[in-house]
């Protein structure tokens, strides 16, 4: 298993973006794409319940 301790060192920009996404989503998923122990992409899938 790889070393995940480097994932604990999020940049301020990454934390700010995650907080923004979490504040603006009611139902859905937020997925972090990691490569070489670094976040390279954040995907948001929002669901609208009727």
PDB file of N, CA, C and O in Angstrom:
ATOM      1  N   UNK A   1       0.846  -1.179   0.000  1.00  0.00           N
ATOM      2  CA  UNK A   1       0.000   0.000   0.000  1.00  0.00           C
ATOM      3  C   UNK A   1       0.890   1.240   0.000  1.00  0.00           C
ATOM      4  O   UNK A   1       1.937   1.259   0.647  1.00  0.00           O
ATOM      5  N   UNK A   2       0.475   2.261  -0.719  1.00  0.00           N
ATOM      6  CA  UNK A   2       1.280   3.471  -0.856  1.00  0.00           C
ATOM      7  C   UNK A   2       1.254   4.336   0.391  1.00  0.00           C
ATOM      8  O   UNK A   2       0.446   4.127   1.295  1.00  0.00           O
ATOM      9  N   UNK A   3       2.130   5.285   0.422  1.00  0.00           N
ATOM     10  CA  UNK A   3       2.233   6.220   1.531  1.00  0.00           C
ATOM     11  C   UNK A   3       1.186   7.316   1.360  1.00  0.00           C
ATOM     12  O   UNK A   3       1.251   8.091   0.406  1.00  0.00           O
ATOM     13  N   UNK A   4       0.228   7.388   2.271  1.00  0.00           N
ATOM     14  CA  UNK A   4      -0.846   8.372   2.142  1.00  0.00           C
ATOM     15  C   UNK A   4      -0.623   9.596   3.018  1.00  0.00           C
ATOM     16  O   UNK A   4      -1.463  10.496   3.035  1.00  0.00           O
ATOM     17  N   UNK A   5       0.485   9.652   3.744  1.00  0.00           N
ATOM     18  CA  UNK A   5       0.700  10.793   4.625  1.00  0.00           C
ATOM     19  C   UNK A   5       0.791  12.102   3.857  1.00  0.00           C
ATOM     20  O   UNK A   5       0.446  13.152   4.398  1.00  0.00           O
ATOM     21  N   UNK A   6       1.249  12.066   2.604  1.00  0.00           N
ATOM     22  CA  UNK A   6       1.348  13.300   1.828  1.00  0.00           C
ATOM     23  C   UNK A   6      -0.028  13.871   1.484  1.00  0.00           C
ATOM     24  O   UNK A   6      -0.147  15.057   1.179  1.00  0.00           O
ATOM     25  N   UNK A   7      -1.076  13.027   1.533  1.00  0.00           N
ATOM     26  CA  UNK A   7      -2.426  13.519   1.263  1.00  0.00           C
ATOM     27  C   UNK A   7      -2.937  14.405   2.399  1.00  0.00           C
ATOM     28  O   UNK A   7      -3.885  15.168   2.212  1.00  0.00           O
ATOM     29  N   UNK A   8      -2.320  14.307   3.561  1.00  0.00           N
ATOM     30  CA  UNK A   8      -2.734  15.132   4.691  1.00  0.00           C
ATOM     31  C   UNK A   8      -2.268  16.574   4.541  1.00  0.00           C
ATOM     32  O   UNK A   8      -2.656  17.434   5.332  1.00  0.00           O
ATOM     33  N   UNK A   9      -1.449  16.847   3.545  1.00  0.00           N
ATOM     34  CA  UNK A   9      -0.893  18.182   3.352  1.00  0.00           C
ATOM     35  C   UNK A   9      -1.589  18.869   2.183  1.00  0.00           C
ATOM     36  O   UNK A   9      -0.987  19.088   1.132  1.00  0.00           O
ATOM     37  N   UNK A  10      -2.848  19.202   2.373  1.00  0.00           N
ATOM     38  CA  UNK A  10      -3.600  19.900   1.331  1.00  0.00           C
ATOM     39  C   UNK A  10      -3.192  21.361   1.312  1.00  0.00           C
ATOM     40  O   UNK A  10      -2.904  21.948   2.355  1.00  0.00           O
ATOM     41  N   UNK A  11      -3.167  21.943   0.130  1.00  0.00           N
ATOM     42  CA  UNK A  11      -2.864  23.368   0.023  1.00  0.00           C
ATOM     43  C   UNK A  11      -4.082  24.170   0.460  1.00  0.00           C
ATOM     44  O   UNK A  11      -5.200  23.657   0.499  1.00  0.00           O
ATOM     45  N   UNK A  12      -3.848  25.424   0.785  1.00  0.00           N
ATOM     46  CA  UNK A  12      -4.952  26.306   1.162  1.00  0.00           C
ATOM     47  C   UNK A  12      -5.971  26.414   0.035  1.00  0.00           C
ATOM     48  O   UNK A  12      -7.174  26.478   0.285  1.00  0.00           O
ATOM     49  N   UNK A  13      -5.485  26.433  -1.214  1.00  0.00           N
ATOM     50  CA  UNK A  13      -6.370  26.529  -2.370  1.00  0.00           C
ATOM     51  C   UNK A  13      -7.262  25.295  -2.467  1.00  0.00           C
ATOM     52  O   UNK A  13      -8.454  25.413  -2.751  1.00  0.00           O
ATOM     53  N   UNK A  14      -6.688  24.102  -2.230  1.00  0.00           N
ATOM     54  CA  UNK A  14      -7.467  22.870  -2.286  1.00  0.00           C
ATOM     55  C   UNK A  14      -8.512  22.834  -1.168  1.00  0.00           C
ATOM     56  O   UNK A  14      -9.653  22.436  -1.402  1.00  0.00           O
ATOM     57  N   UNK A  15      -8.134  23.240   0.026  1.00  0.00           N
ATOM     58  CA  UNK A  15      -9.077  23.267   1.148  1.00  0.00           C
ATOM     59  C   UNK A  15     -10.193  24.252   0.869  1.00  0.00           C
ATOM     60  O   UNK A  15     -11.359  23.958   1.133  1.00  0.00           O
ATOM     61  N   UNK A  16      -9.854  25.414   0.341  1.00  0.00           N
ATOM     62  CA  UNK A  16     -10.847  26.431   0.001  1.00  0.00           C
ATOM     63  C   UNK A  16     -11.836  25.908  -1.042  1.00  0.00           C
ATOM     64  O   UNK A  16     -13.041  26.124  -0.916  1.00  0.00           O
ATOM     65  N   UNK A  17     -11.333  25.224  -2.068  1.00  0.00           N
ATOM     66  CA  UNK A  17     -12.189  24.682  -3.123  1.00  0.00           C
ATOM     67  C   UNK A  17     -13.103  23.592  -2.570  1.00  0.00           C
ATOM     68  O   UNK A  17     -14.290  23.556  -2.896  1.00  0.00           O
ATOM     69  N   UNK A  18     -12.565  22.707  -1.741  1.00  0.00           N
ATOM     70  CA  UNK A  18     -13.390  21.654  -1.138  1.00  0.00           C
ATOM     71  C   UNK A  18     -14.484  22.244  -0.262  1.00  0.00           C
ATOM     72  O   UNK A  18     -15.626  21.789  -0.311  1.00  0.00           O
ATOM     73  N   UNK A  19     -14.149  23.249   0.538  1.00  0.00           N
ATOM     74  CA  UNK A  19     -15.152  23.914   1.377  1.00  0.00           C
ATOM     75  C   UNK A  19     -16.247  24.549   0.525  1.00  0.00           C
ATOM     76  O   UNK A  19     -17.428  24.453   0.858  1.00  0.00           O
ATOM     77  N   UNK A  20     -15.860  25.196  -0.569  1.00  0.00           N
ATOM     78  CA  UNK A  20     -16.825  25.820  -1.476  1.00  0.00           C
ATOM     79  C   UNK A  20     -17.771  24.771  -2.066  1.00  0.00           C
ATOM     80  O   UNK A  20     -18.983  24.979  -2.112  1.00  0.00           O
ATOM     81  N   UNK A  21     -17.216  23.651  -2.515  1.00  0.00           N
ATOM     82  CA  UNK A  21     -18.042  22.590  -3.091  1.00  0.00           C
ATOM     83  C   UNK A  21     -18.986  22.007  -2.049  1.00  0.00           C
ATOM     84  O   UNK A  21     -20.155  21.757  -2.342  1.00  0.00           O
ATOM     85  N   UNK A  22     -18.491  21.789  -0.841  1.00  0.00           N
ATOM     86  CA  UNK A  22     -19.318  21.213   0.220  1.00  0.00           C
ATOM     87  C   UNK A  22     -20.448  22.153   0.634  1.00  0.00           C
ATOM     88  O   UNK A  22     -21.543  21.702   0.969  1.00  0.00           O
ATOM     89  N   UNK A  23     -20.185  23.449   0.612  1.00  0.00           N
ATOM     90  CA  UNK A  23     -21.220  24.421   0.980  1.00  0.00           C
ATOM     91  C   UNK A  23     -22.321  24.502  -0.066  1.00  0.00           C
ATOM     92  O   UNK A  23     -23.455  24.860   0.253  1.00  0.00           O
ATOM     93  N   UNK A  24     -21.995  24.169  -1.320  1.00  0.00           N
ATOM     94  CA  UNK A  24     -22.937  24.371  -2.416  1.00  0.00           C
ATOM     95  C   UNK A  24     -23.525  23.087  -2.976  1.00  0.00           C
ATOM     96  O   UNK A  24     -24.092  23.103  -4.069  1.00  0.00           O
ATOM     97  N   UNK A  25     -23.406  21.978  -2.260  1.00  0.00           N
ATOM     98  CA  UNK A  25     -23.968  20.726  -2.746  1.00  0.00           C
ATOM     99  C   UNK A  25     -24.950  20.202  -1.703  1.00  0.00           C
ATOM    100  O   UNK A  25     -24.662  20.194  -0.506  1.00  0.00           O
ATOM    101  N   UNK A  26     -26.110  19.768  -2.180  1.00  0.00           N
ATOM    102  CA  UNK A  26     -27.111  19.224  -1.274  1.00  0.00           C
ATOM    103  C   UNK A  26     -27.139  17.696  -1.354  1.00  0.00           C
ATOM    104  O   UNK A  26     -27.162  17.022  -0.324  1.00  0.00           O
ATOM    105  N   UNK A  27     -27.136  17.158  -2.557  1.00  0.00           N
ATOM    106  CA  UNK A  27     -27.083  15.714  -2.790  1.00  0.00           C
ATOM    107  C   UNK A  27     -26.073  15.460  -3.899  1.00  0.00           C
ATOM    108  O   UNK A  27     -26.084  16.151  -4.917  1.00  0.00           O
ATOM    109  N   UNK A  28     -25.214  14.491  -3.717  1.00  0.00           N
ATOM    110  CA  UNK A  28     -24.270  14.155  -4.773  1.00  0.00           C
ATOM    111  C   UNK A  28     -22.958  13.646  -4.211  1.00  0.00           C
ATOM    112  O   UNK A  28     -22.877  13.214  -3.061  1.00  0.00           O
ATOM    113  N   UNK A  29     -21.933  13.705  -5.048  1.00  0.00           N
ATOM    114  CA  UNK A  29     -20.617  13.212  -4.644  1.00  0.00           C
ATOM    115  C   UNK A  29     -19.535  14.213  -5.032  1.00  0.00           C
ATOM    116  O   UNK A  29     -19.660  14.953  -6.009  1.00  0.00           O
ATOM    117  N   UNK A  30     -18.485  14.212  -4.245  1.00  0.00           N
ATOM    118  CA  UNK A  30     -17.273  14.954  -4.555  1.00  0.00           C
ATOM    119  C   UNK A  30     -16.152  13.925  -4.547  1.00  0.00           C
ATOM    120  O   UNK A  30     -15.931  13.244  -3.546  1.00  0.00           O
ATOM    121  N   UNK A  31     -15.449  13.817  -5.665  1.00  0.00           N
ATOM    122  CA  UNK A  31     -14.415  12.801  -5.831  1.00  0.00           C
ATOM    123  C   UNK A  31     -13.060  13.471  -6.011  1.00  0.00           C
ATOM    124  O   UNK A  31     -12.909  14.376  -6.832  1.00  0.00           O
ATOM    125  N   UNK A  32     -12.080  13.023  -5.241  1.00  0.00           N
ATOM    126  CA  UNK A  32     -10.718  13.517  -5.393  1.00  0.00           C
ATOM    127  C   UNK A  32      -9.941  12.530  -6.251  1.00  0.00           C
ATOM    128  O   UNK A  32      -9.920  11.333  -5.962  1.00  0.00           O
ATOM    129  N   UNK A  33      -9.307  13.026  -7.302  1.00  0.00           N
ATOM    130  CA  UNK A  33      -8.467  12.207  -8.167  1.00  0.00           C
ATOM    131  C   UNK A  33      -7.016  12.457  -7.743  1.00  0.00           C
ATOM    132  O   UNK A  33      -6.537  13.591  -7.748  1.00  0.00           O
ATOM    133  N   UNK A  34      -6.336  11.375  -7.379  1.00  0.00           N
ATOM    134  CA  UNK A  34      -4.986  11.478  -6.833  1.00  0.00           C
ATOM    135  C   UNK A  34      -3.997  10.788  -7.763  1.00  0.00           C
ATOM    136  O   UNK A  34      -4.261   9.700  -8.276  1.00  0.00           O
ATOM    137  N   UNK A  35      -2.860  11.435  -7.971  1.00  0.00           N
ATOM    138  CA  UNK A  35      -1.769  10.845  -8.752  1.00  0.00           C
ATOM    139  C   UNK A  35      -0.460  11.160  -8.040  1.00  0.00           C
ATOM    140  O   UNK A  35      -0.190  12.314  -7.707  1.00  0.00           O
ATOM    141  N   UNK A  36       0.332  10.155  -7.814  1.00  0.00           N
ATOM    142  CA  UNK A  36       1.614  10.313  -7.116  1.00  0.00           C
ATOM    143  C   UNK A  36       1.448  11.011  -5.764  1.00  0.00           C
ATOM    144  O   UNK A  36       2.288  11.818  -5.367  1.00  0.00           O
ATOM    145  N   UNK A  37       0.346  10.690  -5.054  1.00  0.00           N
ATOM    146  CA  UNK A  37       0.109  11.241  -3.727  1.00  0.00           C
ATOM    147  C   UNK A  37      -0.355  12.681  -3.705  1.00  0.00           C
ATOM    148  O   UNK A  37      -0.402  13.295  -2.639  1.00  0.00           O
ATOM    149  N   UNK A  38      -0.704  13.242  -4.873  1.00  0.00           N
ATOM    150  CA  UNK A  38      -1.163  14.637  -4.939  1.00  0.00           C
ATOM    151  C   UNK A  38      -2.520  14.693  -5.613  1.00  0.00           C
ATOM    152  O   UNK A  38      -2.791  13.950  -6.556  1.00  0.00           O
ATOM    153  N   UNK A  39      -3.364  15.576  -5.122  1.00  0.00           N
ATOM    154  CA  UNK A  39      -4.670  15.785  -5.750  1.00  0.00           C
ATOM    155  C   UNK A  39      -4.443  16.500  -7.073  1.00  0.00           C
ATOM    156  O   UNK A  39      -3.864  17.585  -7.118  1.00  0.00           O
ATOM    157  N   UNK A  40      -4.911  15.874  -8.150  1.00  0.00           N
ATOM    158  CA  UNK A  40      -4.745  16.501  -9.464  1.00  0.00           C
ATOM    159  C   UNK A  40      -6.076  16.963 -10.049  1.00  0.00           C
ATOM    160  O   UNK A  40      -6.104  17.739 -11.004  1.00  0.00           O
ATOM    161  N   UNK A  41      -7.191  16.477  -9.466  1.00  0.00           N
ATOM    162  CA  UNK A  41      -8.497  16.832 -10.015  1.00  0.00           C
ATOM    163  C   UNK A  41      -9.556  16.625  -8.939  1.00  0.00           C
ATOM    164  O   UNK A  41      -9.451  15.720  -8.111  1.00  0.00           O
ATOM    165  N   UNK A  42     -10.570  17.472  -8.965  1.00  0.00           N
ATOM    166  CA  UNK A  42     -11.737  17.326  -8.096  1.00  0.00           C
ATOM    167  C   UNK A  42     -12.966  17.282  -8.982  1.00  0.00           C
ATOM    168  O   UNK A  42     -13.201  18.201  -9.766  1.00  0.00           O
ATOM    169  N   UNK A  43     -13.754  16.215  -8.864  1.00  0.00           N
ATOM    170  CA  UNK A  43     -14.996  16.075  -9.634  1.00  0.00           C
ATOM    171  C   UNK A  43     -16.183  16.219  -8.697  1.00  0.00           C
ATOM    172  O   UNK A  43     -16.170  15.700  -7.581  1.00  0.00           O
ATOM    173  N   UNK A  44     -17.212  16.929  -9.157  1.00  0.00           N
ATOM    174  CA  UNK A  44     -18.446  17.072  -8.392  1.00  0.00           C
ATOM    175  C   UNK A  44     -19.596  16.588  -9.260  1.00  0.00           C
ATOM    176  O   UNK A  44     -19.767  17.038 -10.393  1.00  0.00           O
ATOM    177  N   UNK A  45     -20.375  15.674  -8.720  1.00  0.00           N
ATOM    178  CA  UNK A  45     -21.587  15.205  -9.388  1.00  0.00           C
ATOM    179  C   UNK A  45     -22.758  15.549  -8.477  1.00  0.00           C
ATOM    180  O   UNK A  45     -22.856  15.035  -7.362  1.00  0.00           O
ATOM    181  N   UNK A  46     -23.629  16.405  -8.945  1.00  0.00           N
ATOM    182  CA  UNK A  46     -24.767  16.836  -8.124  1.00  0.00           C
ATOM    183  C   UNK A  46     -26.040  16.193  -8.621  1.00  0.00           C
ATOM    184  O   UNK A  46     -26.285  16.111  -9.825  1.00  0.00           O
ATOM    185  N   UNK A  47     -26.850  15.737  -7.679  1.00  0.00           N
ATOM    186  CA  UNK A  47     -28.126  15.140  -8.009  1.00  0.00           C
ATOM    187  C   UNK A  47     -29.237  16.071  -7.557  1.00  0.00           C
ATOM    188  O   UNK A  47     -29.160  16.686  -6.493  1.00  0.00           O
ATOM    189  N   UNK A  48     -30.260  16.162  -8.373  1.00  0.00           N
ATOM    190  CA  UNK A  48     -31.406  17.000  -8.036  1.00  0.00           C
ATOM    191  C   UNK A  48     -32.593  16.105  -7.776  1.00  0.00           C
ATOM    192  O   UNK A  48     -33.070  15.425  -8.684  1.00  0.00           O
ATOM    193  N   UNK A  49     -33.071  16.095  -6.564  1.00  0.00           N
ATOM    194  CA  UNK A  49     -34.198  15.250  -6.181  1.00  0.00           C
ATOM    195  C   UNK A  49     -35.509  15.960  -6.506  1.00  0.00           C
ATOM    196  O   UNK A  49     -35.672  17.146  -6.220  1.00  0.00           O
ATOM    197  N   UNK A  50     -36.424  15.233  -7.098  1.00  0.00           N
ATOM    198  CA  UNK A  50     -37.722  15.816  -7.454  1.00  0.00           C
ATOM    199  C   UNK A  50     -38.794  15.322  -6.496  1.00  0.00           C
ATOM    200  O   UNK A  50     -39.960  15.697  -6.627  1.00  0.00           O
TER     201      UNK A  50
END
